[in-house]
Amino acid sequence: MKKNTVHAKGYLRKNLAIVLGLLVFFCFAGFVQAAQPPQLPARFQVVANSNGAIVRDNNSGLEWQRCAYGQSWTGSGCSGSAWQGSWHDAVRITAPDGFRVPTIDELKTLAPYDQNVFPGAYRLWSCSPDAYSNSAAWGLHFGGGYPSNGLKGYGSQVRLVRDGQ
């Protein structure tokens, strides 16, 4: 009887050592993975010489600024305050190198929305007015990935796009 008890204790110690070793291994592996910046889905690639601030959508050929207008890409996210304003002000926004406010059809190509590629900004203006209402224009809710029309005086953000270079 005593022999079985000693054998069982040795078996438990051996298994405990294995379980603890695996636990340490997986914790370390998770730490290493967490320390690395998230990888872009294959659909997107960073545009050369942009420091990661611009990505090309390989499906549409469009090139997008990763942060909302007014913010800067930090290498892992966006910093600063995003511009927010009416549709009338939004459609006038441009940036160097051919960046402009996208059409609603261009914005829809980003669905489903990926927070690792495009941090922040939940409702973005397009330059597309609503054909049925002079007081409304189209935007995209990034949280749900669906287009919606909103009053042109309502404040929303903008993410700029350009045709592929």
C-alpha positions in Angstrom: 0.0 0.0 0.0 2.8 2.4 0.9 4.5 1.6 -2.4 1.4 2.8 -4.4 1.2 6.0 -2.4 4.9 6.9 -3.1 4.4 6.0 -6.8 1.3 8.3 -7.0 3.1 11.2 -5.4 6.0 10.9 -7.9 3.5 10.7 -10.7 1.7 13.9 -9.5 5.0 15.8 -9.1 6.1 14.8 -12.6 2.8 15.9 -14.1 2.8 19.1 -12.1 6.2 20.0 -13.4 5.0 19.4 -17.0 1.9 21.5 -16.5 3.8 24.4 -14.9 6.4 24.2 -17.7 3.7 24.4 -20.4 2.1 27.3 -18.5 5.3 29.3 -18.4 5.9 28.5 -22.1 2.5 29.7 -23.2 2.7 32.8 -21.0 6.0 33.7 -22.5 4.8 33.0 -26.1 1.8 35.3 -25.4 4.0 38.0 -24.1 6.3 37.9 -27.2 3.2 38.0 -29.5 1.7 40.9 -27.5 4.9 42.9 -27.8 4.8 42.7 -31.6 2.6 45.2 -33.5 -0.5 43.6 -35.0 0.0 42.4 -38.5 -2.1 43.7 -41.4 -4.5 41.3 -43.0 -3.2 40.1 -46.4 -5.8 42.4 -48.1 -3.8 45.5 -47.0 -0.2 46.4 -47.5 1.8 49.4 -46.1 2.7 51.9 -48.8 6.4 52.4 -49.2 7.9 55.4 -47.5 4.8 56.1 -45.5 6.0 54.8 -42.1 2.8 52.7 -42.0 0.5 55.8 -42.2 -0.9 54.8 -45.6 -2.2 51.4 -46.6 -3.1 50.0 -50.0 -6.3 48.0 -50.3 -5.3 45.2 -52.7 -8.9 44.5 -53.5 -9.8 48.0 -54.7 -6.4 49.5 -55.5 -7.2 52.5 -53.3 -4.7 54.0 -50.8 -6.1 55.1 -47.4 -4.7 57.2 -44.6 -5.0 54.9 -41.5 -5.9 57.8 -39.2 -8.8 60.2 -39.4 -8.0 63.6 -40.8 -6.2 65.7 -38.1 -4.5 62.7 -36.5 -1.1 61.2 -37.0 0.0 57.6 -37.2 2.3 56.6 -34.3 3.4 53.2 -35.6 0.7 51.3 -33.6 -2.2 53.7 -33.5 -3.4 57.2 -34.0 -2.6 60.3 -31.9 -4.0 63.8 -31.7 -7.5 65.0 -32.2 -9.5 64.0 -35.3 -11.2 66.8 -37.2 -14.9 66.7 -36.8 -17.3 68.9 -38.7 -20.2 69.3 -41.1 -20.5 67.7 -44.5 -20.1 71.1 -46.2 -16.7 71.6 -44.6 -15.7 68.0 -45.0 -16.0 67.9 -48.8 -13.5 70.8 -49.1 -10.8 68.8 -47.3 -7.8 67.6 -49.3 -4.2 66.7 -48.5 -0.9 66.6 -50.4 -0.3 63.8 -52.8 -3.8 63.6 -54.1 -5.7 62.7 -50.9 -9.4 63.6 -50.9 -12.7 62.7 -49.2 -13.9 59.3 -50.5 -17.2 58.6 -52.2 -19.7 56.4 -50.3 -18.9 53.5 -52.7 -15.2 53.8 -51.9 -15.9 53.9 -48.2 -18.1 50.7 -48.5 -15.1 48.8 -49.9 -13.5 48.9 -46.5 -16.3 46.8 -44.9 -15.8 44.8 -42.9 -13.9 47.3 -40.8 -10.7 46.2 -39.1 -9.6 48.2 -36.0 -6.0 47.0 -36.5 -5.9 48.6 -39.9 -8.0 51.7 -39.2 -8.1 52.7 -35.5 -10.8 54.9 -34.2 -13.4 56.9 -36.1 -16.8 55.4 -36.0 -18.7 57.6 -38.4 -17.0 59.1 -41.5 -18.3 61.5 -44.1 -18.2 60.6 -47.8 -18.4 63.3 -50.5 -21.6 61.7 -51.7 -24.8 63.8 -51.1 -28.1 62.0 -50.6 -30.0 62.1 -53.9 -33.3 62.3 -52.2 -32.7 64.9 -49.6 -30.9 68.3 -50.0 -30.1 68.3 -46.2 -28.5 64.9 -46.0 -25.3 63.2 -47.2 -23.8 59.7 -47.0 -21.4 58.4 -44.4 -20.2 55.1 -43.1 -20.6 53.8 -39.5 -17.3 51.9 -39.1 -18.5 50.2 -35.9 -21.2 48.3 -37.9 -19.7 48.6 -41.4 -22.9 50.0 -42.9 -23.6 53.2 -44.9 -26.0 55.7 -43.4 -27.3 59.1 -44.4 -27.0 62.0 -42.0 -27.8 65.6 -41.8 -25.2 67.7 -43.5 -24.8 69.9 -40.5 -24.1 66.9 -38.2 -20.5 66.5 -37.1 -18.5 63.5 -38.3 -14.9 62.7 -39.1 -13.1 62.1 -42.4 -10.6 59.5 -43.5 -8.9 60.4 -46.8 -8.2 58.3 -49.8 -6.4 58.5 -53.1 -6.3 56.4 -56.2 -3.4 53.9 -56.1 0.0 55.2 -57.1 
